[in-house]
Amino acid sequence: MNEKTCCVTGHREISADRITYVEKELRCEILSAIEDGYTRFISGFAEGIDLMFASIVAEEKAQHPELFLEAAIPHAGRLKTQNQQFHELLQACNGVKVECEKYVPSCFMQRNRYMVHQSQRVIAVYDGRDHGGTLFTMRCAHTLGKEVHLIKI
C-alpha cells in the first residue's frame, strides 16, 4: 500500500481573534486525514500556519507512532532562526528536506511545489487575498489534481 501524504499551506499572520478558530479547524483536518489513512505530514515550517500544523502533528504522534512528520525548509539559512518553537518542532520531525542550499527568490515557491508534488491532500488556510504563496500553492494543487481542504479565515 502506498503511503498517503498531506501537507499544509497558509498565512504567516493570523489575527488574534481567529487563532483559536484556525487551530480547532486545523486540528479537525489533521485528525480527519489520520482517519483517512494519511501517515506522512509535510510542513513548510514558516511562522504561523506551518508551525501550528507541525505542532498539532507532533502532538498526535504520541497517540499515533506511525505518523511521519517532515519539515520542508526553503533554504539552509532558515535553519539559523532564533525561533525556539521552530527548533523544538524540528526535533520532533522524522525527516527534513532543505530545498535550496542558498537563498534564492524562488526557494519558497520551490519548497511549496515540492510539498504539493509529494502530497495527495493539501490543507489550505486561506483568507481570500489575490496574491502570495498560499494562493500559488492552492493553484498548484488544483492544477495537479490534488485534494484541497480549505479552511477559510
Stockholm file with secondary structure:
# STOCKHOLM 1.0

chainA/1-153         MNEKTCCVTGHREISADRITYVEKELRCEILSAIEDGYTRFISGFAEGIDLMFASIVAEEKAQHPELFLEAAIPHAGRLKTQNQQFHELLQACNGVKVECEKYVPSCFMQRNRYMVHQSQRVIAVYDGRDHGGTLFTMRCAHTLGKEVHLIKI
#=GR chainA/1-153 SS CCCEEEEEEECSCCCGGGHHHHHHHHHHHHHHHHHTTEEEEEECCCTTHHHHHHHHHHHHTTTCTTCEEEEEEEEGGGGGCCCHHHHHHHHHCSEEEEEESSCCTTHHHHHHHHHHHHCSEEEEEECCCSSSHHHHHHHHHHHTTCEEEEEEC
#=GC SS_cons         CCCEEEEEEECSCCCGGGHHHHHHHHHHHHHHHHHTTEEEEEECCCTTHHHHHHHHHHHHTTTCTTCEEEEEEEEGGGGGCCCHHHHHHHHHCSEEEEEESSCCTTHHHHHHHHHHHHCSEEEEEECCCSSSHHHHHHHHHHHTTCEEEEEEC
//
